[in-house]
Amino acid sequence: MADHMSTDSKARKKALIDIFDKDEAVALRGIEKLTDVGSPDVIKPLVEVHRGTESDSIKARIEALLNSLKAEGVVAPVVELLQDEDFKESRRVLLAGLWNSGLFPSEHMDVITASAIEGDFLCAIEAVTVVENMEPPFNADVVEEACFQVQIYLDQGIEEDKRDLLLSLQETLDSFRTQAAI
């Protein structure tokens, strides 16, 4: 049993090194190996590679992997990256990963709402879709914080393409207020 564990650990370490390789074939093989031995702690390295590569095939493979998140505990590292300014350009991909994986973490509604407000139109679409699919129970404080963020944005009177989208988000959040655990 110990040999099997150390073999998995070695394969995983090698895969994590390989995903950063400049040789596209090596990087893709590393990504494939992570699908076999993946865990929540590979999310950040995968997103780092995604944002740093010019290769469409590497980006597509990483997005496919992020769109099929099923491992225990993946929400925490995704939410952490959503809050990290260094990964601002990766928010759409992270939110799409939550949506496509069927993960709708209502306890992080405020973080996801902030991503909708701060991101571009496509990021906002992904964030609103995740929020719209959340189900009770809702934490009243988290719902209030999300409502507050949207209201501040809308009160600025900014006319842009995502305003209607955020008005829709506001309606959804208002409906959550009535369902929130107080």
Backbone torsions as a table, in degrees:
resi	resn	phi	psi	omega
1	MET	NA	-43.8	-179.7
2	ALA	-61.8	-38.0	178.5
3	ASP	-64.4	-39.7	179.2
4	HIS	-63.0	-41.8	179.9
5	MET	-64.8	-44.3	-178.2
6	SER	-69.2	-32.2	176.3
7	THR	-65.9	-44.6	177.2
8	ASP	-61.7	-41.7	-178.8
9	SER	-65.0	-42.7	178.6
10	LYS	-65.3	-43.5	179.7
11	ALA	-62.5	-40.6	-179.9
12	ARG	-65.2	-45.7	178.5
13	LYS	-61.1	-42.8	179.0
14	LYS	-64.4	-42.0	179.0
15	ALA	-62.1	-41.5	178.9
16	LEU	-64.4	-32.8	175.2
17	ILE	-72.8	-44.5	-176.2
18	ASP	-62.6	-32.8	-176.7
19	ILE	-64.0	-21.3	179.0
20	PHE	-91.7	-0.6	-177.4
21	ASP	-65.4	142.3	179.2
22	LYS	-71.5	-22.3	176.8
23	ASP	-77.1	115.7	-175.3
24	GLU	-56.5	-40.7	-178.8
25	ALA	-63.6	-40.8	178.7
26	VAL	-66.1	-44.5	-179.9
27	ALA	-62.2	-42.9	179.5
28	LEU	-64.8	-39.0	176.5
29	ARG	-63.5	-40.4	177.7
30	GLY	-61.8	-42.8	178.1
31	ILE	-62.3	-43.5	178.4
32	GLU	-60.1	-40.8	179.9
33	LYS	-65.7	-32.4	179.4
34	LEU	-70.5	-22.4	176.2
35	THR	-69.1	-25.7	179.1
36	ASP	-84.3	-36.6	-174.7
37	VAL	-121.1	25.0	-176.2
38	GLY	-68.2	157.3	176.4
39	SER	-158.5	171.5	-176.8
40	PRO	-55.0	-30.4	-177.0
41	ASP	-76.0	-0.7	175.2
42	VAL	-93.5	-6.8	-176.4
43	ILE	-63.5	-49.7	-178.6
44	LYS	-60.5	-48.2	177.8
45	PRO	-59.4	-39.1	178.5
46	LEU	-63.3	-41.8	179.7
47	VAL	-69.0	-35.4	175.4
48	GLU	-60.6	-44.3	178.1
49	VAL	-64.6	-44.7	-179.0
50	HIS	-56.1	-46.4	-176.5
51	ARG	-76.5	-18.9	-177.1
52	GLY	-99.6	-4.6	-176.3
53	THR	-101.6	153.2	173.2
54	GLU	-99.1	-8.8	-175.5
55	SER	-75.7	118.2	177.8
56	ASP	-64.6	-34.7	-178.3
57	SER	-70.7	-36.9	176.1
58	ILE	-67.2	-44.9	178.2
59	LYS	-58.7	-46.1	-178.3
60	ALA	-63.3	-40.8	-179.0
61	ARG	-67.9	-40.1	178.3
62	ILE	-66.9	-42.3	177.9
63	GLU	-61.2	-41.1	178.0
64	ALA	-61.8	-40.6	178.8
65	LEU	-66.1	-44.6	178.9
66	LEU	-67.2	-25.6	178.5
67	ASN	-80.1	-0.6	179.6
68	SER	-129.7	38.2	179.4
69	LEU	-66.5	123.2	178.7
70	LYS	-135.5	-12.0	-176.6
71	ALA	-65.6	149.3	177.0
72	GLU	-60.8	132.8	173.2
73	GLY	84.3	14.6	-177.7
74	VAL	-75.9	-21.4	-177.4
75	VAL	-62.9	-44.2	-176.4
76	ALA	-56.6	-50.1	179.7
77	PRO	-68.3	-30.1	176.9
78	VAL	-66.3	-46.3	179.8
79	VAL	-63.8	-38.5	177.7
80	GLU	-60.3	-43.3	179.2
81	LEU	-69.9	-33.6	176.8
82	LEU	-61.4	-30.1	-178.8
83	GLN	-88.3	-10.0	-175.4
84	ASP	-89.0	117.3	-179.2
85	GLU	-58.2	-30.2	179.4
86	ASP	-65.0	-19.3	-177.9
87	PHE	-111.4	20.2	-177.6
88	LYS	-54.7	-40.8	-178.7
89	GLU	-71.8	-10.2	-178.8
90	SER	-100.1	-1.2	-174.4
91	ARG	-60.3	-41.8	-179.1
92	ARG	-59.2	-44.5	-179.6
93	VAL	-64.6	-40.9	179.3
94	LEU	-65.7	-43.8	179.2
95	LEU	-66.7	-39.4	176.6
96	ALA	-61.9	-36.7	176.8
97	GLY	-62.2	-42.8	176.6
98	LEU	-61.6	-49.7	-177.7
99	TRP	-59.6	-51.9	-176.5
100	ASN	-68.4	-22.1	177.9
101	SER	-89.9	-3.5	-179.6
102	GLY	73.0	28.7	179.5
103	LEU	-105.3	117.5	-176.9
104	PHE	-128.5	77.3	-172.0
105	PRO	-75.3	91.6	-176.8
106	SER	-61.5	-25.1	178.9
107	GLU	-68.1	-11.6	179.0
108	HIS	-118.0	23.5	-179.4
109	MET	-53.9	-38.7	-179.1
110	ASP	-66.1	-38.8	178.8
111	VAL	-67.7	-41.8	-179.3
112	ILE	-68.4	-38.8	176.3
113	THR	-63.1	-42.4	177.6
114	ALA	-59.8	-37.6	177.6
115	SER	-64.4	-36.9	177.8
116	ALA	-64.3	-41.7	-177.3
117	ILE	-71.4	-44.2	-174.5
118	GLU	-81.2	-24.8	-175.3
119	GLY	-85.8	178.5	177.0
120	ASP	-78.7	-175.2	-176.0
121	PHE	-58.9	-45.2	-178.9
122	LEU	-65.4	-38.1	176.5
123	CYS	-64.5	-42.2	179.3
124	ALA	-62.3	-40.7	177.7
125	ILE	-58.8	-47.4	-179.7
126	GLU	-62.2	-44.9	-178.1
127	ALA	-64.5	-45.6	-179.4
128	VAL	-62.9	-39.2	178.9
129	THR	-62.4	-41.9	178.2
130	VAL	-63.2	-47.3	-178.6
131	VAL	-63.0	-44.1	-178.2
132	GLU	-60.7	-23.3	-179.1
133	ASN	-95.9	4.6	178.3
134	MET	-73.6	148.6	-179.7
135	GLU	-125.4	151.0	178.8
136	PRO	-60.8	159.9	10.9
137	PRO	-82.3	148.6	178.2
138	PHE	-112.9	142.1	174.3
139	ASN	-81.3	122.0	-176.0
140	ALA	-57.2	-39.8	-179.1
141	ASP	-65.9	-39.5	179.8
142	VAL	-67.9	-42.2	178.1
143	VAL	-62.5	-45.0	-179.7
144	GLU	-62.0	-41.7	178.9
145	GLU	-63.1	-43.4	178.6
146	ALA	-63.4	-43.8	177.7
147	CYS	-60.2	-43.9	-179.6
148	PHE	-60.5	-45.2	-179.7
149	GLN	-59.8	-46.3	-178.8
150	VAL	-66.0	-42.0	-179.1
151	GLN	-62.3	-42.6	177.5
152	ILE	-59.5	-45.5	179.5
153	TYR	-60.6	-48.9	-177.5
154	LEU	-66.4	-34.1	179.2
155	ASP	-66.5	-20.3	178.2
156	GLN	-70.8	-14.1	176.6
157	GLY	68.7	22.9	-179.4
158	ILE	-70.9	123.4	176.3
159	GLU	-97.0	112.2	177.1
160	GLU	-155.0	175.7	-173.0
161	ASP	-60.2	-28.7	-176.2
162	LYS	-94.1	2.3	-179.7
163	ARG	-59.6	-47.7	179.0
164	ASP	-61.0	-37.7	178.0
165	LEU	-62.8	-42.2	-179.8
166	LEU	-74.5	-26.6	171.5
167	LEU	-64.6	-40.3	176.0
168	SER	-63.9	-41.4	177.3
169	LEU	-61.6	-41.4	178.7
170	GLN	-59.5	-42.0	177.8
171	GLU	-62.0	-44.2	178.8
172	THR	-61.2	-46.4	-179.6
173	LEU	-63.9	-38.0	177.4
174	ASP	-61.7	-38.7	178.0
175	SER	-67.8	-31.7	177.6
176	PHE	-68.7	-29.5	179.7
177	ARG	-55.8	-40.5	-177.6
178	THR	-72.5	-21.6	-178.6
179	GLN	-97.0	-9.0	-173.9
180	ALA	-66.3	141.1	174.7
181	ALA	-71.3	125.8	-176.9
182	ILE	-106.2	NA	NA
